Amino acid sequence: MKIIIVVIVLFISGINTLAAQEKVNWISLEDALARSKKEPKKIFIDMYTDWCKWCTEMDKNTFSNPVIAAYMNKNYYAVKFDAEGQKDAVFNNKTFKQPKPGQKRSAHELAVYLLNGRMSYPSYVFINADHTVITAVPGYYPPADFEPVLHFFATEAWKKTNWADYQKSFKGTVTK
């Protein structure tokens, strides 16, 4: 009997350890666009900069949360995009560039385009499987506050209800 209890406890702790190790599967924008053509899924872009403290906090606190990571991996192709990066990027058959190569704090053309010129970091761009931009959402969010944002766009609730009503009725699984 004791052996069965020990096996059950080890099994449960193993499951919890695996869940805690879930990480967001970050891929390149090019890969996300190609994958979404073959297997349609929304694209999530984390617009960050190297100097942004709150971008680092999102990585450390929110994107590392196993519930957030699992949901993102299931419902989105997740992309990290350096909003001040140097590489050219192609989106919807248009090439976007870094207008001031090598210069600090110079926003990439794609970041400006996707954020509608509202350069705030971190920001998150939600894109439909057909590569149309749904919206950009700025700011730092702890895991419990970010969970409803992810669901709002993944489930297309944004087409049926406003954010305030959705947020009030949302029942998440991330604990505060």
DAURWO-V351092 format. One line per field, one symbol per residue. ss: DSSP state (2 for helix, 1 for strand, 0 for the rest). phi: phi as a letter, one per 20 degrees, with the letter a starting at -180 (. if undefined). burial: + if it has 9 or more other ideal C-beta (glycine too) atoms within 8 Angstrom, else -. Layout:
# DAURWO-V351092
ss = ???
phi = ???
burial = ???
This chain:
# DAURWO-V351092
ss = 02222222222222222222000001102222222222000111111100002222222222000222222222211111110000001110011101000000000122222200000000111110000011111100002222222222220022200022222220000000
phi = .fffffffffffffffffffegcfefcffgfffffffecgafdddeeccfeeffffffffdefeffffffffffdceecdcffcfdffcdclmcedcefcgnefldffgfffffelmeeccfccddcffemefeadceoecfgfeegffgfgefemffedbeffffffefdedeee
burial = ------------------+--+-+--+-+-+++-++----+++++++++--+-++-+++-+++++++++++++-+++++-+++++---+-+----+-+-------++++++++++---+-++++++++--+-++-+-+--++++-+++++++++--++-------++--+-+-+--
